Amino acid sequence: MLRLNMIRTGFLLGISLILAAIIYFFAANWGGLDRIAKILLSAGLLVIFYGISAALARVRRPFVQHAFLSNAFLLAGCISFGASVALLGQLYNWHVDSFWLYLIWSVPAVLFAWITRYSPFYVIAYMLLHLALWFYFFPAASSYFYSDRAAMCIGLLFAAINLAVLLLTYTGRLLSAPLKYISFIVFHLSLLVLTCVFGHGLEDTLVNLIWAVAILAGFYIFIRVKLNKTFLTLNALAASAFVTAKFIELAFSYYSVLFYVWGLIFVALLLTANVLFFRYLKQLGKRTAYKLEENEEQSFEDKEFKDEATEPDSEIVSRAVSRLIQIIGVLIGSISLIGLVFLASGGTGPELTLYGLSLVFTIPMLAVTRIQPVIRYTLLSIGYVAGIISIMLMDRWGLTALLCLVIAAGWSRTAGRVQLFWSHALLNLSFGLLLTQLLNAPGQQLWITLLILAVLNGIMYAAAPRIRKDSPPIREHALFYTLFFLLWMAFFEDMPVYMHALSSILYFVLVTWCVFYFIRRHRTWKAVISLVYWFAFIAYQYYDLLWKLLHKSVTLALVGLVILTVTFLIARRERLQEPESSVTLIRSAPLLIALVIVFQFCFIGLQATASEKLLREGSSVKLELAPVDPRSLLQGDYVVLNYTISTPPETAELRDNSGSRSKVGVVLAPDRHGIHQFSRLYKDGEPLAAGEIVINGRLNGYGSIYYGIENYFVPEGTGLEVEQNTRYAYVRISRKGDALLERLASE
């Protein structure tokens, strides 16, 4: 099975690189072709992806992963449709990050998900619909004012949508395991954000009450109704976030010496409750399993419940939830200890006191190892955090070296994967601070420290079997931090150009080799770590200014083709057959899928035709503007245009509609220089004077108007030049008032 997964991983990497190349190619604002040629080229990409998917689906005899590849290219076609829609926005200067882009993109994704029941389509549709909803309420190119009550309703809407998705997936009406967990996490994240936004008043009380009830209901359902270890862990994570958020909120409002003393007492009570709770949970699972075994006539649900209760991995859940509660204890304990020291000292020289207290917490816990592990590791972590905070406030390398030795001693006497990972992170952090102090390296030379840390972690990976007997987790952590520091180095472009280019190339080669090597060696966790860093590097390279985007797209396309070819040859040599459970999606519902594909081509054609017609037949007006220079993820560089007509003189109509998002018609009239200026809000049926024209807009909520022509796409790197030299925009306006930005000019 692992060999099969390695082959599929290779195919996915190759297809991902080709898709990334396409998006980069579009985002490069490539010249040399007219608009029609660009539209035909983007539509041709859809033909290629969907054509390959259909061709692979028609394979009659077993082929190298033909069903998997057919489904992957169908998915790639859906993603490339979004890139084509973004290209249309680039060509005709539509809204950047408009909710319409994601809403239109989500239509084929939703239809494909409904037709095929393929989990990746569910995930893509979920993400696109959330993006559409987010940018509807919070558009990137404009701002709207919301009252506290309206903002709370928006947050609760996101929470309600995710709760509905959770119920559908949890009850089996919507078959998508990823959505089940994603919706649960986003549901609680929505409530977390709401509790952070509203600090006081009825809204804060209501949101806190809703979240507390949801957490308690989760514990009841996942413990008493049906013991579910994964959701129990996630629910405990939500509870930890709730408690931590409330403590931090109270700390900012009521901070005092007494408050922080109570914070430390609370940590002690929390750790005690943690131990007692999981003892109870363990006994609960045993009693549940025993009762189910006594009942000879069990329903299917009862048997499933028994499996959950008696599963050997149930201990993993208890440990995971316990770790989360420890995190709460560490956060609250660290905040309380640091706050207590600073308040008690009056802010005068608290660093040494904090450093001394860190040793008081750590050294006894290192010497006495028979203390209950939860309590021991929590106190150790509080001591570590306090020590690191203190040495960050001081510039004494001797004290930093001593803390490094203490943390190293704690790391050597630590057991457990999570504790080792945490200790390893603190060891890297403390040693990094020591290197910075010894090298006296300013911020721009931080890459030297990162390189040393990467090398040291690489050495630890190689020497792990000789250092400790439990070397597998040590190696995983060393691999994680080695790749982490090497990736971090890619962010420092102030290093020599050749060094930056060489490090990027070597990193890509190293992490790609790690992916295939660890999959082939059946090292699951190491393969997952390598894959995460592989995708992180590809995502980051989008913002890399070393190459032009056009060159980068060609490079990525070639690398993707090479990976696809090599993977195909390996698969043929291994003679890996498609599993019997594999299903070719196109063959399951060819007519419905064909209709969805036709819809995509029709949209591209109709939208391009309508835009071209407006450019030919619309009335041309000249507007004054003042641009700035941001960037769109899918569409490349652009300038945001702030027109003089965007902030008109205050009128009674604008004052009465303050804070609304209603549509308005604006009458533009030319001045003596031929520049159209705001005249008045249009009233249905009123006559227009010679030269006047109506443009459609939407109130922005701050006395300004948004027209949908505020973005103009430019070749990469030219945004600043456009900003400095551009003063006017030429806009085409149709008889219905729809506007389309034609070009910018200096005069």
N, C-alpha and C positions, 0 to 999 in steps of 0.2 A: 504493500500500500504506500510506503514511503517513497519507493521508486516512482510510483505513479504520481504522487504529489510533487516530486521533484520535476518531472516532465511538465506537469501542468503549471508549476511555478515558472518554469522557463518560458512557456508560451505566454503566460500573463505578463511577465516582465517585458517581453518583446512587444506585445500589443500595447502595453502601457507607455513604452518609450515612443512608439509610433504616434499614439494619441497625443502625448506631450509635444512631440515635434509639430503636429498639426496645429495645436493651440498656439505654440510659440510662433509658428509661421504666420498665422492670422494676426497675432498680436504685434508683429513686427511692422504693421502698416506698410506692407510691401508695395512697391511702385512698379512701373513698367507695364501694367495691365489696366485696362479700363474697368469700369464697374461691372459691366455685363460679363466680361471674361472671369472676373473674380467670383461672381455669383455662380457661373457655370462650373468653375473649378470646385467650389465648396459643395455644390450639389453632386458633382462627380465623385467626391469622396464618400458621400452616402451610398452612391451606386456601388462603389468598390466594396465597402464594408458589408452592405446587405447582400451584394452579389456573391461574395465569398461565403457568407453564412448560408445562403440558399444552395450554393454548389456543394458545400460540405454536407448539407442535409440530404442531398440526393445520392450520396455514396451508398451503394447497395451492399458491398461486402465490407468486412471490418477494415478500417483504415486507422492510421495513427491518431487516436483521440479525435475522430471526426466529429462526434456529437459535442464534446466539450468545446472544441474550436468553433463549431457552428454557433453555439450559444454565446461564446465569448465575442465573436464578431458581430452578432446581433446586438449585444450589449454595447459594443464599441460604436455601432451605427447610431444607437440612441444618444450616446454621449457626443458624437460628432455632429448630430443635429443641433445640439446646444451651441457648439462652436460655430455652426453656420448661422444660427440666429444672432449670435454675438457679432459675427462678421457683417451681417446686414446692419446692425447698429453702428458698427464702425464706418461703413460706407456712407450711410445716410445720417450719421451723427445723432442717433437716438439717445435716449436717456442712458446714462451709465448705471449699472447695477439696478436697473428698473425692475420692479416686481413683475412687469409684463414679460421680461426676458425669461425669468425663472418659471412663471406661470405657463407660458407657451411651451417651454422646454419640458415641463412636467406632464403635459397632456399625453404625448406618446409613451412616457415612462409609466404613467398610471394605467394606460390602456394595455401596454405590454405586460405589466404586473397582473392585471385582471385576466388577461388571456392565458398567459403562460404559467402563472403561480410560481415564477422563478424568483427566489429570494433576493438576488442583487437588484432586480427591477423594483422590488418593494422598497429597498433601502434608498435607491436613487430617487424614486418618487417621493418618499418621505422627506429627504433632504431638500429637494427642489421646492416642494410645497411649503416647507418651513422657511426657506429663503424668500419665496414669493411673499409670504405673509409678513415676514420681518421687514422687507423693504417696502411693503405697502404702508406700514405704520411708521417706519423710520428710513425714508429714502436717503440715499447717499448724497444726492445732489441738492437736497433742500431740507429744511427743518420745519417741524410742526410742533406747536405748543400743546401739551396735554395737561389737563388738571390731574391732581392726585387720584381722583376717583377713576378718570378715564385711563390713566396709566395702569392702575391696579386691574381694571377690567381687561386691558390688553394682556398683561401677564397671566391673569387667570384664564384667558382664552387659550394661550399656549399650554398651560397646565391641563385644561379640560380636554384639549385635543389629544394630548399625549396620554391622558388617563383613558380616553376612549380607545385609542390604539392599543394600550396595554390590556384592557379588558377583552378586546377582540382577539388579540394574540394569545392571551392567557387562557381563554375559554376555547381556543381552537377554531374559532370562526375565521381567523386570518392566520394562515400558516406561514409564519416567518419568525424563526428563533431570534435573529439579530434584532428585529423590530421590537420584540418582547422586552429585551433588556435595554435597548436604546430609549424606548419610550418611557420606561420606568425611571431611567437616569435623568432624562430631560424634564420629566414631570417634577422631580424633586429639585432640579436646578432652577426651574422657573420659580418655584416657591422660595428658593434660597435668594435669588435675585430680588424678588419682591420684598423679602424681609430686610434686605440691605438698602433698598431704595427708600422705604418708608420707615422713618425713625420714630415717629410719634403719631398719635391720633387714632381715629377709628380704623383707618386702613391698616395700620401696623398691627393693631389688636386682631382684626379679622384675619389677616394673612397668617399671623402666628398661630391663631386658633385652627385654621384650616390645615396648616402644615403639621401641627402637633397631632391633630386627629388622624391625618393620613399616616403618620409614622406609627402611632399606636395601633391603628387598624392593620397596618402591614405586619407588625409583630404578632398580632392576634391571628391573622390569616395564615402566616407562614410558620407559626409554631403550633397553634391549636387546631386550625381547620385542615391545613395540609403542610407538613414539614417540608420546606423547600430551602435547601441550603444556599443556593445562589441568590435568591431574592432576599433571604434573611441577611446575607452579607451586605447586599446593596441597601437594604433598609437600615441596617446598623450604620452604614456610611452616611445615610441621610440624617439619622439621629445624631451622629457625631458632628455633622455640619451644622445642624440646628443648635446644638448646645454650644459649640464653639462660637458661632455667630452671635448668639445672645450674650455670651460672656464678654466678647470683645465690645459689643454695643454697651453693655453695662460698665465695662472698664473705662470707656471714653466718657461716660456720663457721670460716674460716681467714683472715680479713682481716688483712693486714699490708702494710707498705711493699713487701716483696719480691713478695707476691702480686699487687699492683696493677701492679708493673713487668712481671711476667709477663703480666698482662692486656693491657697495651699491646703487648707482643711478640706475643701471640696474635692481636691485631687485625691486625698487620702480616702475619703468616703467613696469616690468613684472607683478607685482601684479595688477596694473591698467589695463593693457591689459587683464589680466585674467578675471577681473570683467566684462569689456566691451564685451569681446568675448562671454562669456556665456549668457549674456543678449541677444546678437544678436542671439546666437544659439537657445535660448528658443523661441524668436520671429520667427525664421526661421521654427522651428518645427510647431508652431501654423499656420503660413501662408501656409505651405505645406499641413497640414491636412485640412485647410479651402478650398484650391483649389481642393483637391481631392474630398471633399464632394460636391462641385459645379458641378463636372463632373458626370453626371448620368451614362454614358456608360464607365465603367472602365474595363480595362483588368485585368487579374489575377495578373500581376506584379504590376499594380497600386494599387490594393487592398492590396497586401502584403506591398507595400511601405507605404500606409496609416496606416496599422497596426504598422509598425515600428515608424512612425512619431507621432502617437497619443497614443502609448502605455503608460500606467501610469508609468511604471518603467523607462521611458526616463529620469526622473529627477535624477535617480541613476547614469546615465552615466555622466551627467553634474557635479555632485558632485565628482565622481571618478576622472574625468579628472582634475577638479579643484584642487583636492588633489595632483595630480601628479605635477601640476604646482607649488603648494605650496612647494613640496619637492625640486623642482629646486630652488625656492627662498630661502628656508632654507639652502640648500647646498652652494649656491653661496654667500648668505648673511653671513653665518657663516665663510666661508673661507675668505671673504673680511674683516669682522670685526677682526678676529683673525690675519690675515696677516697685517692689518693696525696697530693694537696695537703693534705687535712684531717689525715691521719696524720703527714705530714712536719712540719706546722706545730704539731702538738700541740693542734689545735683553737683556737689563739689567732690571731685575725685572718686567716683563710685567704681571705677574700673577694677582697681586692685581688690576691693571688697568683693565684687562679683566674681573675680577670678579665684579668690580664696574659697568662696562658697561653692564654686564649681568643683574644686578638689575635695571639699567636705562631702559632696554628694557622690563623687565618682570613686575615690580611693577605697572607702569602706565597702562599696558594692563590688569592687574588684577583688577585695580580700576575702569577703564572705560570699560564697557562691550557693549556699544552701537556702537562701531566701527565696520565697515564692517568685518564679520567673517574671510574672507580670509586674510585680512591685519592683523587682531588681532592675529590669530593663527600663522601666519608666523613670526611676530615679537616676539611672545612668544617663539616659537621654537628656533629662533636665540638666544634669551637670555638664554634659557635652555642649548643649546649646548655650548655657550661661558662659562657659569658658570661651567658646568661639566668639560670642558677642563681646566679651571683655577684651580679647586680643585684637578684635577689629577696631576697638576704640583706643588701643595702645599700639605703639610701634616698638615693641621690645621682642626681638627675635628669640632671646633666651627663654622667655615665658612661653612663647609660641612653640618652641622646640619641646619644652616640658609637656605641654598639652598634647603635642603629637605623640609623644611616648606613652602618655596615659591612654589616649584613644587607641593606639596600636596595641597596648596591653589588653584593653577591653575587647578589641577585635579578635585577638588571639584566644580569648576565653569566652567567646560568644558562640552559641549554638542556635541553629534555626535559620532557615533561608532568609526570612524577612529581616531578622535582627542582624544577620551578616551583611545584607544589602545596605541597611541603614548605617551600620558601623563603617562599612567600606566607603560610603558617601562622605561621612564625617571625616574619615581618615584622609580622603582626597582633598576635602575642603581645607582642613587644618594644614596639611602639607603644602597646598597651593598658597595659603597665606604666608607660610614660612618662606617658600621660594620667592614670593613677591618682596618680602622684607629683605631677604639676603641679596637678591639681585637688584633691589631698589628700582624695580622695573616700573616705569610709568605706564599708563593705560594702553598706549599704542604698542607697547612691547609685550603685552599680555600673552601673545601667541607663543612666546618662548616658554613661558610657564606651562601653557597648555601642551606644548610639544613634549616637555619633560615629563609631565603627568601621564601623557599617552604612552610614552616609552616605558615608564615605571609600571604602569598597569599591564602593558604587554609582557614585561619581564615576569610580573606576578602570574600572568596566565600560563607562561611556560614553566614556571617553577612551582606552581600550586601543588602538584603531587608530593613534592619534597617538603613543602611548608606544613601542610595539614593533611590529615587522613580524609576529611570530607572535602576533597578537592573539586568535585563537579560544581557545586554552587559557587565556590571561589572563582573557578574559571569563567562561569557565566557572568559573574559580576565584573571580573577583570575585562572580559570582552565588551560588556556594556559600556564601561567607562572609557576603555581605549577608543572605541568608535565614537563615543560622545565627545571626547576632547579633540579628536581629529576632525569631527564635523564642526565643532565650535571654531576651530582654526580657519575654516573656510569663510567665516564672517569677517575676518580681519584682512581687509584689502590694502592696508597700509604697509604690510610686509612687502619685501621685494616682489616685483611682478612675476619673475620666473619662479620664485618660491611658492607663490599663491597658485600659479597654474600647475606646477608640478605636484603640489600637495593635493589639489583637487583631482587630478588624473589618478594619482596613486590611491587616493581614498576610494574613488569609484571602482578601480580595479580590485582593491582589497575587499570591499564590502560585497561586490558581485561574486568574487571567489568564495567568500565566506558563506553566502547563501547556498550555493550549489554543494560546497564541501560538506557543510553540516547536515544538509538534507540527505546527502548520500551516506553519511556516517550515522544517520538516525539520531542526530542530536537535536531534538525538537526545539528546546528552549533557545539554544544558540542560533538555530535557523530563524526562529521568530525574531530574535533580537536583530539579526543581520537584515532581515526583510524590512523591519521598521526603519532602520537607518538607511537602507537603500532608497525607500520611498521618500524619506525625509530629505535626503540629498537631492533627489530629482526635483522635489517641490522647491527647495531652496534655490536651486540653480536658475529658477525662473527670474529671480531678482539679481542674478549675478551680472555685473556690468563688464566682465572680462571679455565676453564674446558679444557680438551683435546677435540679436535674436534670430535673424535669418540664418546666420551661420550655425547657431546652436541648433536650430530645428533640423537642418540637414545632418548635422553630426548625430543627433539623437535618433533620427530616422534610420541612418546607416547602422548605428549600434543596435537598434531594435531589430532590423532585418537580419543582422549577424546572429543575434541571440535566437531569433525564431528559426533560422537555418540550422544552427548547431543543435538546438533542442530537438528539431525534427529528425536530424540524422541520428542522434542518440536514441530517440524513441523507436526509430526503425531498427536500430541494432539490437535494442533490448526486446523488441517485439511485444511491447505492452499492448494488450487488447483493452478495448473499452469495457468497463464494468457493465453487467447485465442491467443494472438499474439506471444507466444513463439514458436520457431522453433528449432527442433533438427537438428543440422548441418549435422550429418552423414547421416541421412535419406534423406537430400536434394540432395546429390550427392555422393552416396556410392562408386561407381566405381572409380571416380576421387580421392576421399579421400583415398581409399585403395591403389591406385597407388602411392600417395605421401608417405604413410606409408611404402610401400614396398621399395621405393627409400631410405628411411632412414636406413632400415635394410641392404640393399645392400651396401650402403656406408660404414657402420660400418664393415661389413664382408670383403669387398674388401680391405679397408684400413688396417685392421688388418692383412689380409693375405699377402699383399704386404710388410708390415713392418716385419712380421715374416720371410718371404722369404729372405729379405735383411740381417736380423740378422744371418740367417743360411748360406747363400751363399756369402755374401760380404767379401771382403778382409779386414783383421783386421790391423789397423795401430795404433801406439802409438804417442800421441801428448802431448807437454808440455803446461801447462796452469797456470792461476792465477785467482781463482774465487772470487766472492763477493756474498752477500746474500740478495736478495729481496723477494717479495711474489706475487703470482698470485691470482686474485680474485676468479677464478673458480677452479684453479688446485692446490692450496696450496703452500707450501714452495718450493723454488728452488734456485739453485746457477747459476749465470751468469758466463760463462766460457770465459776467454780472452786468446786465444791461441797465441803462438808465431807466428804462421802462419797468424794470423789475421792482424798483422802489419808488412808486409814484407819490405825488403829494397826497396827504391824508384827506380823504373825503368822508362824507357821512356814511356812504355805503360800506367803505372799508372799515370804518370805526365800528359800525354795527355788526360786521361779520368777523371781528377780531377773534382769532383762535379757531376759525372754521377752515374747512378744506373744500369749500364749495367751488364749483366751476363758474367762471365769469368770462364775459366778452369785453375786450378792451379796444376802444377806438383809438387808432393811431393817426396822427396828422403830421404832414411834413412841415418842417420849419423853413426858414429862408435859405438854409444851406442844403436842403433836400434830405435832411435826416429826420426820420419819423420819430415823434415823441408821443408820450402819453397825453391823451386829450381828456378822456372820460371813460367811465364804465358804460358799456353798451346796453341799451334797453330794447327788448324785442320790438321790431316794427319801426323803430325810429329811422328817419332818413339820414343819409350820410352826405357830407359835403364833398366837393371835388377833391380828389387826392386822399381822402380818408379811407381807411381800411380796418376791418375788424379782425383781431387775432384772439384765439381761444387761450385761456389760462386757468390757473387754479390758485386760490388764495393760499398763502404759505403759512399763515398763522402769526406772523410778526409784522403785519402791515406791508408785506411784499407779495409779489405775484410770480408764480412759476409757469413758464410757457412750454417746457419740454424741448427747448433749443439751447440749453445751457451748456452743452458738451460738444467739443470739436476735437476729433481725433487727429493726431499729428504723428509723423515718423518719430521713432524712439530717439530721445536725447535732444529734440528740437523744441520742447515745451517752453523752456526759458526764453529762447529767441522769439518765439511767437508771443509770449507774454510781454516782452519788452517792445516789440515793434508793431503790435496790432492795436488798432483803435476802433475799428468798425467791423460790423458783420453784415453780410448780405443774406437776406432770408426770403424764401418763397412762401407765400401765404395763399391757400386755396380759397375758393368762394365760401366754403363752410367755416373758414377761420383756422384750419389746421396749418401749422407752420413747419417748415423744414429748413435747416441751416444749410446754406449753399457754399459760402466761402468767407474767409476773413481777409481783411485788407488794412493797410496802414493809413489809407486816406480815401 
